[in-house]
Amino acid sequence: MSCSRTSVSEKEAESLKNEIKIKQNPDAFFWLQNYYENSNQPEEIIPYSLIMTKDSSKIGCYDFYKQYLKILHLGKFDRKNLYKLDKEERTFLLYILKKGALKGDEYCQDELFYFYNDELGIERNKIKADSLYKLLPTSQT
């Protein structure tokens, strides 16, 4: 894909899907994500987000978490909707967030920081929250 491109055709989207399936290509994921965000089916990115969680890069984990919550709640993202999920779903999404946080994804770190600090916390843990806070870019100022 050219850096000057702003959109992807349907044919190119199919090629990007293959790049993600075979090579877990972060650039292909970026373009496919852009393609689906501008479509009437943004949830179609979720299987590719899940594939990207297996990649060594930090791409995919936060997007999977966000899209999963959006699908279950009429296209609206609200982190507190995690509380509405059953225990297995919550555990899985927290696992995905932890995986992304360990890879350096600041969005995943921020979400975990929130859940570790929240009064209604699923996994309230002040020690983990404090250690994550040190990693967040906003704490570096």
C-alpha positions as CSV (number, residue, x, y, z in Angstrom):
1,M,0.0,0.0,0.0
2,S,1.2,3.5,-0.7
3,C,1.6,5.9,2.2
4,S,-0.4,8.5,0.3
5,R,-3.5,6.2,0.1
6,T,-6.5,7.0,2.2
7,S,-8.8,4.1,1.3
8,V,-8.8,0.5,0.3
9,S,-10.9,-1.2,-2.3
10,E,-12.8,-4.4,-1.7
11,K,-10.3,-6.4,-3.7
12,E,-7.4,-4.9,-1.8
13,A,-9.2,-5.7,1.5
14,E,-9.2,-9.4,0.5
15,S,-5.5,-9.3,-0.1
16,L,-5.0,-7.6,3.3
17,K,-6.9,-10.3,5.0
18,N,-4.5,-12.9,3.6
19,E,-1.5,-10.8,4.7
20,I,-2.9,-10.8,8.2
21,K,-3.8,-14.5,8.2
22,I,-0.4,-15.6,6.8
23,K,2.1,-13.0,8.1
24,Q,0.3,-11.1,10.9
25,N,1.4,-8.0,9.0
26,P,0.8,-4.9,11.1
27,D,0.6,-2.6,8.1
28,A,-2.0,-4.8,6.5
29,F,-4.0,-4.8,9.7
30,F,-3.9,-1.0,9.8
31,W,-5.3,-0.7,6.3
32,L,-7.9,-3.4,6.9
33,Q,-9.0,-1.7,10.1
34,N,-9.3,1.6,8.2
35,Y,-11.4,-0.2,5.5
36,Y,-13.8,-1.6,8.0
37,E,-14.1,1.6,10.1
38,N,-15.3,3.3,7.0
39,S,-17.8,0.5,6.1
40,N,-21.2,-0.3,7.4
41,Q,-19.8,-3.4,9.1
42,P,-16.9,-2.3,11.4
43,E,-17.3,-5.4,13.5
44,E,-15.9,-7.5,10.6
45,I,-12.4,-6.6,11.8
46,I,-12.7,-8.6,15.0
47,P,-11.4,-11.9,13.7
48,Y,-8.3,-10.1,12.3
49,S,-7.8,-8.3,15.6
50,L,-7.8,-11.7,17.3
51,I,-5.2,-13.0,14.8
52,M,-3.1,-9.9,15.5
53,T,-3.1,-10.6,19.3
54,K,-0.9,-13.6,18.5
55,D,1.7,-11.3,16.9
56,S,4.7,-10.1,18.8
57,S,3.7,-6.5,18.0
58,K,1.4,-4.6,20.3
59,I,-1.3,-4.2,17.6
60,G,-4.6,-6.1,17.9
61,C,-5.2,-6.6,21.6
62,Y,-6.9,-3.3,22.4
63,D,-8.8,-3.3,19.1
64,F,-10.1,-6.8,19.8
65,Y,-11.2,-5.8,23.4
66,K,-12.9,-2.6,22.1
67,Q,-14.7,-4.3,19.1
68,Y,-15.9,-7.2,21.3
69,L,-17.5,-4.8,23.8
70,K,-19.0,-2.7,20.9
71,I,-20.5,-5.8,19.3
72,L,-22.3,-6.8,22.5
73,H,-23.6,-3.3,23.2
74,L,-25.1,-2.0,20.0
75,G,-22.0,-0.6,18.6
76,K,-21.2,1.6,21.6
77,F,-17.9,1.3,23.4
78,D,-18.0,1.8,27.2
79,R,-15.3,0.1,29.3
80,K,-17.8,-0.4,32.1
81,N,-19.7,-2.9,29.9
82,L,-17.0,-5.3,30.8
83,Y,-18.8,-5.7,34.1
84,K,-21.9,-6.9,32.3
85,L,-20.2,-9.9,30.8
86,D,-20.1,-13.3,32.3
87,K,-17.0,-14.4,34.2
88,E,-15.4,-16.3,31.3
89,E,-15.8,-13.4,28.9
90,R,-14.4,-10.9,31.4
91,T,-11.5,-13.2,32.2
92,F,-10.7,-13.6,28.5
93,L,-10.8,-9.9,27.7
94,L,-8.7,-9.1,30.8
95,Y,-6.2,-11.7,29.5
96,I,-6.1,-10.0,26.1
97,L,-5.6,-6.6,27.8
98,K,-2.8,-8.0,29.9
99,K,-1.2,-9.5,26.8
100,G,-1.3,-6.1,25.1
101,A,0.0,-4.3,28.2
102,L,3.0,-6.6,28.4
103,K,3.7,-5.9,24.7
104,G,3.7,-2.1,25.5
105,D,0.3,-1.1,24.3
106,E,-0.5,2.0,26.2
107,Y,-4.3,1.7,25.6
108,C,-4.3,-1.8,27.2
109,Q,-2.2,-0.5,30.0
110,D,-4.7,2.4,30.6
111,E,-7.7,0.0,30.6
112,L,-6.0,-2.3,33.1
113,F,-5.0,0.7,35.2
114,Y,-8.7,1.7,35.2
115,F,-10.0,-1.8,36.2
116,Y,-7.3,-2.3,38.9
117,N,-8.3,1.1,40.4
118,D,-12.1,1.1,40.0
119,E,-14.2,0.8,43.1
120,L,-16.4,-1.7,41.3
121,G,-13.2,-3.4,40.1
122,I,-13.4,-6.9,38.7
123,E,-9.8,-7.4,39.7
124,R,-9.1,-4.5,42.0
125,N,-5.4,-4.5,42.8
126,K,-3.7,-1.3,43.9
127,I,-0.2,-2.8,43.5
128,K,-0.8,-3.7,39.9
129,A,-2.5,-0.4,39.3
130,D,0.5,1.5,40.7
131,S,3.0,-0.5,38.6
132,L,0.9,0.2,35.5
133,Y,0.7,3.9,36.3
134,K,4.5,4.1,36.1
135,L,4.4,2.7,32.5
136,L,1.7,5.1,31.2
137,P,3.1,8.0,29.2
138,T,1.1,10.6,31.1
139,S,2.8,9.6,34.3
140,Q,6.2,10.6,32.8
141,T,5.5,14.3,33.0
